Amino acid sequence: LTKTKTKEATNTKPNGSAMAADLVDVIFLDIDGVLLPFGGIRDDHFRKSDDPPSTADGSIFPDRTMDALTSLLRRIRDISPTNGDGTMMKHNQPLASGNPVLVLSSTWRARPEFVEDILSSFRAYASSSSREGLLEEEEDAKSSSSASQTWESHMEKFFDITDPNFHATRHDEIYKWVNANNAAVIVAAKKNDTSKKFTVRSWIALDDEDLVNVEGGRVSRDAMQHAVRTESSVGLTMRDVGVGIRLAEKQINDFHDGNSP
């Protein structure tokens, strides 16, 4: 994969005013086998009669996979990047901390009503009172915000979706989006004529499909730096979250150190 380096943090509008570029840390999200396990024993099988429900009221996803995704969002947000000299400053300016965004890569993207089911489940989970103060098993104690705060910028719409009209291997569907967005991209805002510019600083893909060993005998070595493969019958776990954090943090630090590909 050939990427175009775009480290500029600002752009200039026709009238000469500066327009800031958001650095985004993309999480490609599959649904089946990631948030929604299949082929295994239902979570309710292990629940005692006096335990709270294993799925928030109004959500279609088990709390445990949503807890893991919440942890991932929090911990990427809390990444404090460093550059080559080990500092968190460049040109006397602080480096931007993590900025996770969700790009839907699941086949669910092809049906608008399915996309809304996902988002409504996010909202149900975030509003569930039982989710406040959770995730005690998180390694990073500073990730203490409530579930509703963590999900505030993710539960009304996705940052983007992969092409709903392009159906190939999941690897190729994701890389089609990556190739189309490997430079700073200007996205027209819907409510007015202003534009928003973003640069993909890092990306990881949560999927139960093998993104490294692709159909047809292809081996994608680049995908090794981005793929977080889940077990279909289990879904996203805290161990998977740890893998994702390590991959994202390395890419973020490489970006600011000038070592990104």
Secondary structure, DSSP 8 states (H G I E B T S, - for coil): ---------EEE-TTS-EEEEEEEEEEEE--BTTTB--SS--GGGG--TTS--SS-TT-SS-HHHHHHHHHHHHHHHT-----TTS-SEETTEE-----EEEEE-SGGGG-HHHHHHHHHHHHHHHH-GGGTT--TT-S-TT----HHHHHTTTSS--SEE--TT--S-HHHHHHHHHHHTSS-EEEE-SSSS-EEEEEEEEEEEEESS-SSEEGGGEE-TGGGGTEEE-BTTTB--HHHHHHHHHHHHHHHHHHHHT---
